[in-house]
């Protein structure tokens, strides 16, 4: 790791500011969502939804006596890191917050170096679901592996690229979208006799998900344990893209649920549209690795029962934030537009999450 330069330190400043915003929102949510005249404990807002499930895996494993059913849908990278931090810190919420603080710092420095500008870190931290970078979710850890892998691939350091990519794919299933992108990156760069090293490095990225798949098979004796956990726990299975559009539109505008649910499903649709436009834009500019990474994510999310976790997936589509940083280099109006719209949504989603409301 090179020494921190001015841009790196600026990105880390943004990261610390994001944590200050997290605690300010948590304090406000503790008052607003309190059922009485007082306020909830400040730390109560940090541990919601998937953070509880990931902590359960860290504490009890996937198939222990205290395990929550269908947790196999979550990849093991983050729970292992959290369990390791907990050995030292002995408090789950402190472990989650400090783990996210450290690995998120790595991620914002890495994206700054990838983009050559701290604006990429700023845009990442003002994405609509940026709150999930700062709490007990796996997005920060994924980015801390995935972006250095991309940096290494661009420098032709394929063994390092494959090692980081393997860890990313051990942390989230989205890491599987990286593997074809790195294969395209390797095959489209002039390497001559070093092609074998590139292919070996890319093949290393399969190690992480392969280890998890073998573990699940050893426990369940079936090869589809992950997809069955997704279907049984969250009702997600593969459908045609048009059916996913219709179901998501119903969830956004015609549902019998709360207005909060409708708003978030509308955000799901909007973010999938942004990811699709980005994938097409990368393809038009012949940025094939970026197009493959974002395009496969669009296909995966756009062919499930309905759109779910799309804004959080867009959060880890780091080529989008790098491209936005480049685009706004001479277009200040575009940066201001992003900060005004996306930053406002980030506050809303953060407030919902810290108040214990569903936030995606």
N, C-alpha and C positions, 0 to 999 in steps of 0.2 A: 504494500500500500504506500503510495507516495505521500509526502507531507501535505498537510492541508494548506491550500492557497486561499486567496481572498474569496473566490467564488464558493469554495467548499464551506468556509466559515459563514458566508452569507446564507447558504442553504441550511446549515445547522441552526443559525439564528431563526430562520423560518420555522424549523422543526420545534425549537423551544417555544416559539410563539404559538404554534399549534397546540402544544400542551398547556400553555397558559389559557388559551381559549377553551380547551377541554375542561379545565377545572372551573372556569367562570360559568360555563354552561351547566356543569354538574351542580354547582352551587344554586343556580337559578332553578334548575329542574327539581332539586330537592325541596324547594319551597312551593313551586307551582303545582307539582303532582302529589304533594302531601295530602293525605286524607283528613287531616285535622288542621288546627291553627298553627302548629309548629312546622318543623321541617324534617324530612327524612335524613338519615345519616348520609354524609357526603359521599362515602364510598359505595353506597348502595346502587348508585346509578351506573357504575362501571361494569358490573357483571350482569349482563342480560343475554337472553337467547342463546346463540351459538357459543358465547363465552362460557356459559354454564356447561354445555355439552363437551367442549374441548377440555375444560377443567376436569370433568368427570372421567374422560379418557386418561388424562395425566395422573389422576388419583387412583383409578381402579382398572385401567386397561380397557380393552374392547370386550372381553368376555369374562370379566371378574364378577364376583357376587354382587358388587355394587354398581355394575355398569348399566348405563341406559341402553335399552334396545335400539338397534339400527345405527349405532354410532360408527359403524364401519364405513359410513358414507364420508367421514372425515379422514383425510390422510394423516399419517402419524408424525410428520416432521414437527409441527407446532406442539402437540402434546408432549413429545419427548423433550423439546427445549424447555417447555414450561415445567415439567417434572424436575429437570436438572436445576433450573433456577430456584424451585421450591425447596430443594435440598439445602440450599444456602440461606434463603430468605425466610422460609417457614411460614409465609403468609401468602395465600393464593392471589389475592388482588394486588398486593405489592409486587409479587413475582410477575404477574401479567403486565402491570404498568411499566416496570423497569425493563422487562424483556422487550416490550414494544418500543420503549425509549431508545434502547441500545441498537436493536436491529433496524429500527426506522431511521436512526442517524446514519447507519451504513447505507441504507437505501437512498436517502436524499443526496448524500455525497456521490453515490454511484450514478444516479440519474443526472446530476449536475455535470459530472465528467463525461457522461455519454453525450449530453446535449451541448457541452461547452458553455453552458449558461445556467445560472441559478434560477432563471425563470422557470425551467422545467420542474424544479422542486416546488416552487411557489404554486404552479398550476396543479401539480399533483396534490398538494396540501389544501387546495381550495376546490377539489373535485367534490361532487355532491355527497359522496359517502366517505369523505376523508376521516370521519370520526373512527371508522373501523381500523385505521392505521394506528391509532393511539390507545386502543383498548385490547382486550384479550382475544383478538382474532388473528388469523394466520396471514393476512395480507402483507404486513410489514416484513415478516420473516421470508415470505415468498419473494418479495422484491429484493431483499438483501442478498438472495442467491441468484435470482433471474437476471437482474441488471448487470452484475459483475460477469455473469456468463456471457451476456451479449457483448459487453466490452471486450472480454477475452476473445470471443469469436471474431470480432472486427479486427483485432490485432493479430489474428492467426494463431493464437495460443489455444490449440484445440483440446489438449488434455485438460487444461484448467477449465476451459469452456464446458466440456462434458461433465467434469466433476461438479461444478456449480449447478449445471442444469439438472444433474441427477438429484441433488439436494432440493432444488426447486420443485421437481416432479415428485419428490417424497413428501413435500409439504402441502401441495394442492394439486387436484387433478388437472387444473389449467396448465400445469407444467408439461403435460403431454402435448399441448399445442406448440410448445417451444421446440420440441425435437424435430418435427419436419421443417420448421423455420431454420434451425441450425444446419440441417442437411442441405437445404437450398443455399444457405450462406456459404457453406463449404464448397458446394459444387459450382457456384458462380464466381468464385475467386480464383485467380491464377495462382497455382501452387506447384505445378510441375511434379517433381519426385516426392513432394511432401503430402500428396493426396492421401496416401495410406494413413498418415498421422492424423489428418483431418477426419477421415472416416472413423478411425479408432476413437478419437475424442468424442465425436458425436454419438457413437454407439455407447459410450460410457453413460450417457444421459438416461439410458434405459434401465440402469441398475436400480435407481431408487424406486420407481413404480413396480419393477419386477420383484424386488424384495417384499414389498407390501402385498402384492398379489399372491406370492408364495405363502406368506404368513396367513392371509385370509383363507387360502385353500387348506392349509394345515389345520386350521381351527374349524372350518365348516365342511370341508371335502367337496366343495363346489367351486367352480371357476367364475361364477357370476355373483359372488357374495357382495361386491361393491354395488353393482347395479340393483340388486335386490334390496339392499339397504336403502338406497335412494327411493325406490318405488314404495317400499313398505313404510318408511319413515316420513317421506315428504310427498308421496303421490306422484313422483316424477318418472315418466317413461317416455320413450321416443314416439313422436307422432310426426305426421307430415307438416311442413312449414305453414301451410294454409290453415290447418286445424289449430296450430299454436297461435297464429294471428287472431283467429276468431275467438278462441278461449281467452286470450289476453285482452282483447277488446271488450269482451263481456265483463271480465274482471275489473277493467278500468272504468267502464261507463254504464253498464247495465246490471251490476251485481246487487245482491241484497245485503251486502256487508256495510261496514262503516265507511264514512267519507275518507278516513285516514287510509284505509285499504285501497280505495279507488285512486287516491292521489299517488300512492306509491306504485300502483300498477301502471298508471300513466307515465311515471318516471321510468319504469322498466321499459316501456315501449320507446320512449324518447331516447334512452341511452342505447338501446339496440340499434336504433336508426343512426345515431352518431357513430357507433362502432362499424356499421355497414358502410357508411359514407367514408370513414377513415380507411377501411380495407380497400374500397374501390379506388380512393385517392392514391394509396400506396401502389396499387397495381398499375394505375395510369402512369405513375412516375417511375415504374419499373423497380420499385423498392420491394422486391419479391419476398425476402424474409419477413419484413413487417406486414406485408399483405397476407402471407400465409398465417402468421401468428394471430392477427386480428380476425382474419376470415374464418379460420377454424373455430375460434371462439364464438363468432356469430352463428355459424352452422350448429355448433353444439347447443347453444342457448336457444336458438330459434327453432329447434326441432324437439323440444321437450313439452310436456303437458301444457304449460303456459310459461310465460317469461318470469323467471325467478332468479334473484341475485345478479341481474344484469348490471345495475349500477356498481356493485362491488367488483364485478369482473372487469368493468371498464376502468376501475381504479388501478388494476394491475396490468392494463394494456399500456405499458410505459412508452411504446413508440408513439402513441397519441400525444402524450405530454411533451415528448421530445420534439415532435413535429410542430406542436403548437408554439413551443419556445422559438423554433426557427421562423415560423410564420409571423410571429409578432415582433421579430427583431426590428423591422421597419414599419410596423403597423401597430402603433400604440393603442389605437381605437379597439383593435381586436382583443388585446390584453385587458383593457378596461371592461369590455363587454363580458369576457369570460369571468373576471373577478366579480362583476356586479351580479351576473345571473347564477353562475355556478357557486360562487361564494355564499350567496344568500341561501341557496338550496342546502349547502353544507351546514349552515347554522340550523336550519329547520330539521334536517335529518339527525344532526347531532343532538338537538334538543329532544326529539322524539325518542331516540335511543336511550339517552340518559334519564329520561322520565319513565322508562320501562314500557314504552309503546313500540309496536312493531315498526322497524325502520329499514327493512330489507335485508 
